[in-house]
Amino acid sequence: MTLPPADVLATYTRLRETQRALNLTLTNALSKKAILESAERLGLVRRGRVIADSQLDLDLVMDTAVYDYYPSGNENAVARYAGRHELTGDAKTVLDAMLRARFTLVELGERVKGVGVQARDVVFAESFFLADVALSRTGVPGLVLATRLLSFESFRMTTGAYRLFDADLASLAATSCGPLAGLAATLTPRDSSFLARLFLTLGNLGGEEARIALAGLAAAKLAAQDPRRKAYARLRAARGLDERFPKDLIPSRCHFRGP
């Protein structure tokens, strides 16, 4: 069902308010260890302290701690909260969406003033309407965000945390990480967390080193005697990528294609 812009705005505004309240509850319950380890994963820890240069960085730390931190078992903060609370109405709708949240790369398209933007999920090959009042004013077509999506019947919205991502690198990452097109509905929270680590680490590396890292992962799938395996292994080592881009970042459902 496609809603007119005015109805999308009304629904989005209501659900966003509910999401912010739920998110505040979850972040207030986070342990210091969860926050510190999540910040460290993002490269935002210095001498044992979280160093966030902007509100966007801090939002991303909290988002990572809520969705991608698993202290034990297979439950993140969202799943643990859902297991202890019976919600109804908008709160249940939003919590269900949070349980299904996926981290991905989103390319912005045409703006709909005051409501949001047309958008495309680069990784899962889906087009949708992204409800976001701020992006309806400032979003630039072609801009790519590394972000987490909450899915509702007529639109998507982010969790509020994101990083800008190089558009060319996004296309390469999506191609290298395929085939995930059409599989968004079956993505598990663990899969999403792996994708978050993968894309955020690639973004931290920057263009050239990120491309080397992706090519190295692809080369690792080649036959043992293929000289490209050793060549990329040496290149990774020379750039210090074995520590900055460890192999355990690879999501289990990603099948990297050869260079």
N, C-alpha and C positions, 0 to 999 in steps of 0.2 A: 504494500500500500504506500503510495506516494502522497505526502501531505503538502499543502501549499506552504510557502515560506513563513507566513504568519503563524501557522499552526506548528511548524517545526520549531520556530523560535520560542513559542510558549512552552512546548514540551521540553525542549533543550534547557531552557532557563530553569524549569522546575527540577529536572533530573540532575542538572549540574549542581544546583544548590544541595540536593540530597547527596550527591557524590562527594562534594567538599566536606560535608558533615561526617560522612562515613570515613573518609580519608583522614580527617583530623582525629577521629576516634582511634583509628589504626596506628597513626604515627605517634600519638601520645602514649601508646602502649608498647612501642618499640624499646628494646634494650639498648644500652650504650654500645654493647658489642655488635649488635645488628647494624647500627648506624655506622660505626667505625669500619667494620669489615666491608660494608657496602661502599663507603667512600673510598676505601683503599682499592677496591676493584675498579673504581672509576679514575684512579690516579689523583685523588683529592685528599690525600693524607700526607702531612709533613710532621716528622718528629712526634708521631703518635696523636696528632690533632687533625681534625677535619678542617681543610682549607677550601672554602667556597668563595670564589671571586664575584659571584653574582647570585641572585635569587634563583635563576635558572639552574645553576649548579646544585644549589641546596635542594631544590625541588626534585632534581634527578637522583640525588642521594636518597632522599626519603622514598621516592618511587621505587628505587632498586631495593631498599630495605623492606618495603611492604610486599613487593611481588616476587623478588628474586632471591630472597634470603631464606634458606631452609636449614634451621638449626638442628633439626633431627627429623627423620622420616621423610615423607613426601608432601608436607603441608607448609605453605607459606603463611604469612600473617592473615591474608584474606580467607584462606581455607580454614584456618583455626578459628577465626571469628565466626564464619558461617556455620561451623560445627557446634557452636555454643549459643547461637541466637536464632530465634524464629522471627523473621521479619515479614511484614506485609506491605502492600501498596508499592509506592515509589521506592521505598528502601529495599524491598525484595527485588524489584526490577533492576535497580542499580547494582546490588550485591551480586545478582546472577551474572550481570555483564562483567563485573570485576573478576568473577571466577573464570570467565571465558576470555579475559583480556589477552591480546596478542601484541607482542613487540615486533615492529616492522619498519619499513621505510616508506614514507608517504610523500608522493609528489603532488604539489598544489596546482590547481587549475584555476578556472574562472571564478571570480568572487561574486557572491550574492550579498549585496550590501546589507549590513546589519544582521546577517544570519550566519553565514559561513562561506565555504568554498567547495567547488567541485574538486574531487581528489581521486588519486589512483594509488592503490597499494602496489608498489613496484615488485615486491617479493612474491605476493600471492596472486598477482594479476587480477585485482578486483577494482572496479570503479564504484564510487559511492559519494554521497554528500557528507562532508565533514562540517558539522555544526560547531561554529566557533566565532563569536562576535568579534574578538580581537583580530583574528586572521581575515575576517571579512573586510577589515579596514587596512590591514598592513601586509597581508599575504601576497607574495609575488609568484605569478604562474611560473612553473618550472623549478621552484624552490623545493628541496627535499628535506623532510624532517625524519630523524630517527626518534620514534615515539611509540607509545603504547595506546592501542585503540580499545574503546569500549563500544560494543555493537548493540544497536537498538533497531526496532522494526523499520524505521524510515530514514535513519541517519547513523553516523558514527560520531563519536567525540573522543578526544584524547583524555588521558588521565590528568593532563595539565603539565606534564614534564616532557621535555624534548631537547634534542640537540640538532643543530643544522648539520646536514650531511652533504658531501660533495656529490653533485648529480651524476657525473661520469662514473665515480666510484660506486654509486648506488646501482647503476645499470650493470656494472661488472660483478658486483657482489650478488645481485639477484640471479644473473646468468650462472655464476660459479656455484651458487648454492642450490640451484634447481634440482629436481623439479618439485616445487611447492605450490604451483598454480592450482587454484581450486581446492586446496586442502586446509584453508583457514578454519573451517568449522571443526576439523578433527585435531587441531593443534592442542597439545596438552600444556598445562602451566610450566612444566619442566622444559618442554621444547621452546616455549616462549622465552624462558629465562636464558637458555643457551643462545637464542637469537639476540637477545638484549646484550649479552656479554660480547658476542661476535661483532655486532654492528658498532657498539660503543667503543670497543677496542680498536676496530678498524678506523673509526673516526679520530681517535686519539693519535694513531700512528701518522696520519697524513697521507697524501696521495701516493707518492712513489713507494714508500715502505709498505703501505697497505696493499698495493698491487703485487709487490714481491711476496708478501705473506699469503695472499690468495693463490698466486701462481705456485708457491711452494707447497701449499695444501693439495693443489691439483697434481703436482708432480709426484707427490707421495703415493698417488694412486697408480702410477705407472709401473711397469715391470721392473724388478729389482736391478736388472742389468742396464736399464735405460740411463744414459749419461746425464739426462736432464735432472734426474733425482739427486745425483751428487752435486751438480752445478747449483741447484736451488738450495740444497742443504748448506753449501759453502757460503752462498750469498746471504742466507738467513743468519748464519753464524757471524758473518762479517758485520752485519747490521745490528746484531744483538737481539734479533727477533725471536730467538728461541725462548727467552725469558719474557719478553714484552708481548709475545703472541703465542702462548703455549698451545700445544695440540689439543688439550682438553676443552678448548673453546668450540670445537667442531660440534654442531648439533647433530644428533644421531640421524635425523631425517635429511641432512644435507649430503648430496653426492657430488663432490667437486669434480668438474670436468677438467681434462688435461689441458696444459698450456698450449 
